[in-house]
């Protein structure tokens, strides 16, 4: 995330591969095989236009340039993992992105990231999302989990 942040902060100027290499050396020196990180960063760069269009569709009230650099790049990483990288299960990708938001973003970043990625997940996996909805039972309606009809 640090590499994408720096690259985005500098308006896409600079060699992202070199920035990534430097970020790994500074922030994760114990990583023996940085292939996953390099693939993730390269994938975000390769699909950035499509990813940004997805952000604009799933968060229409937030123009891309008004989303903080940190949140924007957390979303880019999460969306890349959901849409293009099949090594990470969707729920894990969402959870990792939410945790990054809570750790590095502002007070509402975790909720914002969760909302955007959750919306995207439900759009691309409608059957899975439907299975996860609370069942309409008398207890759930009475407890307020599901509003009464």
Residue frames as qw, qx, qy, qz and C-alpha x, y, z in Angstrom:
[[0.000, 0.887, 0.463, 0.000, 0.00, 0.00, 0.00],
 [0.336, -0.741, 0.089, 0.575, 2.88, 2.37, 0.76],
 [0.371, -0.077, 0.584, 0.717, 4.17, 2.05, -2.80],
 [0.122, 0.624, 0.662, 0.398, 0.77, 2.82, -4.32],
 [0.220, -0.884, -0.297, 0.284, 0.34, 5.74, -1.91],
 [0.361, -0.554, 0.279, 0.696, 3.68, 7.26, -2.93],
 [0.291, 0.155, 0.685, 0.650, 3.03, 6.69, -6.61],
 [0.000, 0.760, 0.616, 0.206, -0.48, 8.20, -6.41],
 [0.305, -0.816, -0.157, 0.464, 0.75, 11.11, -4.26],
 [0.257, -0.463, 0.428, 0.732, 3.22, 11.94, -7.04],
 [0.588, 0.550, 0.024, -0.593, 0.43, 11.78, -9.65],
 [0.938, 0.272, 0.217, 0.000, 1.68, 8.53, -11.15],
 [0.394, 0.808, -0.423, 0.113, 5.17, 9.86, -11.78],
 [0.309, -0.577, 0.741, -0.149, 8.10, 7.66, -10.99],
 [0.506, 0.195, -0.816, -0.201, 8.85, 4.03, -11.57],
 [0.769, -0.390, 0.057, -0.502, 6.30, 2.04, -9.59],
 [0.930, 0.026, -0.340, 0.139, 8.49, -1.06, -9.63],
 [0.442, 0.342, -0.444, 0.701, 11.37, 0.88, -8.03],
 [0.387, -0.470, 0.217, -0.763, 9.01, 2.51, -5.54],
 [0.915, -0.244, -0.153, -0.283, 7.68, -0.95, -4.64],
 [0.798, 0.163, -0.427, 0.393, 11.19, -2.36, -4.23],
 [0.144, 0.409, -0.400, 0.807, 12.14, 0.54, -1.94],
 [0.615, -0.415, 0.072, -0.666, 8.89, 0.20, 0.05],
 [0.943, -0.134, -0.304, -0.032, 9.50, -3.51, 0.61],
 [0.608, 0.243, -0.448, 0.608, 13.05, -2.78, 1.79],
 [0.060, -0.391, 0.314, -0.863, 11.82, -0.06, 4.17],
 [0.615, -0.253, 0.178, -0.726, 8.56, -1.51, 5.47],
 [0.963, -0.066, 0.130, -0.228, 8.87, -5.29, 5.03],
 [0.164, 0.720, -0.671, -0.071, 12.56, -6.16, 5.04],
 [0.464, -0.258, 0.833, -0.157, 11.96, -9.73, 6.24],
 [0.821, 0.405, 0.205, -0.347, 9.96, -10.78, 3.18],
 [0.518, -0.295, 0.702, 0.390, 11.92, -13.45, 1.33],
 [0.275, 0.275, 0.763, 0.516, 9.66, -13.69, -1.71],
 [0.159, 0.426, 0.209, -0.866, 8.03, -10.38, -2.64],
 [0.038, 0.136, 0.791, 0.596, 6.32, -11.92, -5.70],
 [0.050, -0.658, -0.749, 0.051, 2.80, -11.61, -4.24],
 [0.106, -0.749, -0.179, 0.629, 3.35, -7.93, -3.43],
 [0.107, -0.337, 0.506, 0.787, 4.91, -7.20, -6.82],
 [0.030, 0.313, 0.854, 0.414, 2.08, -9.00, -8.63],
 [0.066, -0.737, -0.614, 0.275, -0.53, -7.11, -6.60],
 [0.093, -0.689, 0.040, 0.717, 1.02, -3.71, -7.30],
 [0.080, -0.165, 0.680, 0.710, 1.59, -4.48, -10.99],
 [0.030, 0.465, 0.863, 0.194, -2.00, -5.72, -11.29],
 [0.026, -0.785, -0.414, 0.459, -3.42, -2.57, -9.72],
 [0.071, -0.550, 0.315, 0.770, -1.35, -0.44, -12.10],
 [0.086, 0.041, 0.831, 0.548, -2.37, -2.53, -15.12],
 [0.110, -0.558, -0.793, -0.220, -6.09, -2.37, -14.28],
 [0.143, -0.280, -0.369, 0.874, -6.17, 1.08, -12.68],
 [0.273, -0.017, -0.280, -0.920, -8.62, 2.63, -15.16],
 [0.549, -0.292, -0.700, -0.351, -11.11, -0.23, -14.77],
 [0.444, -0.336, -0.675, 0.485, -10.66, -0.26, -10.99],
 [0.027, -0.164, -0.189, 0.968, -11.20, 3.49, -10.75],
 [0.418, -0.153, -0.459, -0.769, -14.36, 3.17, -12.84],
 [0.555, -0.351, -0.754, 0.004, -15.60, 0.52, -10.40],
 [0.274, -0.280, -0.494, 0.776, -14.91, 2.86, -7.47],
 [0.175, 0.035, -0.106, -0.978, -16.88, 5.61, -9.19],
 [0.533, -0.228, -0.608, -0.543, -19.83, 3.26, -9.75],
 [0.604, -0.367, -0.691, 0.150, -19.87, 1.73, -6.27],
 [0.328, -0.540, -0.368, 0.683, -19.29, 5.03, -4.44],
 [0.298, 0.635, 0.434, 0.566, -21.07, 7.53, -6.72],
 [0.241, -0.947, -0.193, -0.084, -21.38, 10.17, -4.00],
 [0.543, -0.689, 0.282, 0.388, -17.59, 10.24, -3.65],
 [0.602, 0.770, -0.210, -0.009, -15.71, 11.56, -6.70],
 [0.911, 0.066, -0.193, 0.358, -12.39, 9.75, -7.02],
 [0.398, 0.480, -0.253, 0.740, -10.33, 12.88, -6.40],
 [0.412, -0.628, 0.163, -0.640, -12.23, 13.53, -3.15],
 [0.944, -0.299, -0.140, 0.012, -11.42, 10.11, -1.68],
 [0.362, -0.816, 0.438, 0.108, -8.27, 10.30, 0.43],
 [0.431, 0.587, -0.672, -0.135, -5.16, 8.88, -1.20],
 [0.190, -0.255, 0.911, -0.262, -4.97, 6.16, 1.45],
 [0.634, 0.257, 0.573, -0.450, -8.60, 5.08, 1.07],
 [0.647, 0.610, -0.209, -0.406, -8.40, 5.25, -2.73],
 [0.350, 0.520, -0.777, -0.052, -5.40, 2.92, -2.82],
 [0.358, -0.082, 0.859, -0.358, -6.83, 0.54, -0.23],
 [0.712, 0.423, 0.303, -0.472, -9.91, 0.31, -2.46],
 [0.542, 0.623, -0.488, -0.282, -7.73, -0.28, -5.51],
 [0.026, 0.360, -0.925, 0.120, -5.95, -3.15, -3.78],
 [0.483, 0.123, 0.740, -0.451, -9.20, -4.66, -2.53],
 [0.699, 0.533, 0.071, -0.471, -10.95, -4.35, -5.89],
 [0.392, 0.561, -0.702, -0.198, -7.98, -5.87, -7.69],
 [0.136, -0.185, 0.948, -0.218, -8.08, -8.85, -5.34],
 [0.573, 0.310, 0.570, -0.501, -11.86, -9.23, -5.75],
 [0.654, 0.636, 0.008, -0.410, -11.94, -8.84, -9.53],
 [0.586, 0.669, -0.449, -0.083, -8.64, -10.12, -10.87],
 [0.138, 0.456, -0.838, 0.265, -6.57, -12.03, -8.29],
 [0.822, -0.231, -0.328, -0.405, -8.18, -15.34, -7.46],
 [0.512, 0.182, -0.730, 0.414, -5.53, -16.44, -4.92],
 [0.036, -0.011, 0.585, -0.810, -7.31, -14.63, -2.08],
 [0.048, -0.548, -0.834, -0.042, -10.90, -15.54, -1.13],
 [0.012, -0.669, -0.285, -0.686, -13.26, -12.54, -1.47],
 [0.556, -0.790, -0.233, -0.112, -14.10, -12.28, 2.23],
 [0.735, -0.353, -0.013, 0.579, -10.41, -12.35, 3.13],
 [0.384, 0.341, 0.220, 0.829, -9.66, -9.62, 0.58],
 [0.241, -0.775, -0.274, -0.516, -12.46, -7.44, 1.99],
 [0.702, -0.677, -0.171, 0.140, -11.37, -8.05, 5.58],
 [0.681, -0.108, 0.050, 0.722, -7.73, -7.23, 4.79],
 [0.185, 0.513, 0.237, 0.804, -8.76, -4.00, 3.07],
 [0.447, -0.797, -0.268, -0.306, -11.02, -3.00, 5.97],
 [0.753, -0.524, -0.097, 0.386, -8.17, -3.63, 8.43],
 [0.517, 0.161, 0.131, 0.830, -5.83, -1.50, 6.30],
 [0.091, -0.697, -0.284, -0.652, -8.45, 1.25, 6.38],
 [0.627, -0.748, -0.212, -0.044, -8.77, 1.04, 10.15],
 [0.765, -0.333, 0.003, 0.551, -5.00, 1.02, 10.62],
 [0.453, -0.026, 0.231, 0.860, -3.89, 3.64, 8.11],
 [0.008, 0.562, 0.475, 0.677, -6.99, 5.64, 7.21],
 [0.216, -0.358, 0.206, -0.885, -9.24, 8.05, 9.03],
 [0.363, -0.055, 0.712, -0.598, -11.87, 7.27, 11.64],
 [0.745, 0.326, 0.308, -0.494, -14.47, 6.19, 9.07],
 [0.281, 0.536, -0.692, -0.393, -12.12, 4.55, 6.54],
 [0.162, -0.062, 0.983, -0.061, -12.85, 0.99, 7.64],
 [0.453, 0.488, 0.616, -0.421, -16.60, 1.50, 7.25],
 [0.423, 0.696, -0.193, -0.546, -16.18, 3.27, 3.91],
 [0.143, 0.424, -0.852, -0.273, -13.92, 0.54, 2.50],
 [0.266, 0.132, 0.935, -0.195, -16.26, -2.16, 3.81],
 [0.486, 0.581, 0.373, -0.536, -19.27, -0.45, 2.22],
 [0.414, 0.652, -0.413, -0.483, -17.66, -0.06, -1.21],
 [0.128, 0.323, -0.927, -0.144, -16.14, -3.55, -1.33],
 [0.349, 0.208, 0.840, -0.359, -19.27, -5.13, 0.16],
 [0.552, 0.598, 0.131, -0.566, -21.39, -3.50, -2.53],
 [0.377, 0.560, -0.643, -0.361, -19.04, -4.76, -5.24],
 [0.110, -0.149, 0.978, -0.096, -18.99, -8.26, -3.74],
 [0.483, 0.383, 0.651, -0.443, -22.81, -8.41, -3.76],
 [0.526, 0.651, -0.145, -0.527, -22.86, -7.21, -7.38],
 [0.372, 0.508, -0.741, -0.233, -20.38, -9.79, -8.64],
 [0.200, 0.014, -0.970, 0.138, -21.59, -12.65, -6.40],
 [0.507, -0.269, -0.028, -0.819, -25.36, -12.15, -6.01],
 [0.824, -0.197, -0.493, -0.198, -26.05, -15.80, -5.14],
 [0.580, -0.016, -0.582, 0.570, -23.37, -15.90, -2.45],
 [0.053, -0.204, 0.261, -0.942, -24.51, -12.58, -1.02],
 [0.650, -0.291, -0.263, -0.651, -28.11, -13.81, -0.90],
 [0.772, -0.164, -0.602, 0.121, -27.05, -16.88, 1.11],
 [0.419, 0.014, -0.491, 0.764, -25.45, -14.58, 3.69],
 [0.302, -0.437, -0.065, -0.845, -28.52, -12.41, 4.26],
 [0.244, -0.074, 0.769, -0.586, -30.22, -12.94, 7.62],
 [0.147, -0.327, -0.897, -0.259, -33.12, -15.36, 7.43],
 [0.374, -0.341, -0.033, -0.862, -36.51, -13.80, 7.95],
 [0.419, -0.291, -0.841, 0.179, -37.59, -15.44, 11.17],
 [0.372, -0.823, -0.370, -0.218, -39.97, -14.16, 13.78],
 [0.655, -0.570, -0.108, 0.484, -37.01, -13.64, 16.13],
 [0.466, 0.033, 0.231, 0.853, -35.04, -11.60, 13.58],
 [0.047, -0.644, -0.406, -0.647, -38.03, -9.40, 12.73],
 [0.526, -0.791, -0.309, -0.045, -38.84, -8.87, 16.42],
 [0.671, -0.455, -0.017, 0.586, -35.19, -8.12, 17.27],
 [0.141, 0.913, -0.050, -0.381, -34.91, -5.48, 14.55],
 [0.471, -0.288, 0.652, 0.519, -32.36, -7.38, 12.44],
 [0.115, 0.292, 0.714, 0.626, -34.88, -7.48, 9.62],
 [0.269, 0.084, 0.181, -0.942, -37.42, -4.67, 9.50],
 [0.442, 0.367, 0.777, -0.258, -41.04, -5.83, 9.53],
 [0.261, 0.332, 0.659, 0.623, -42.84, -5.71, 6.16]]
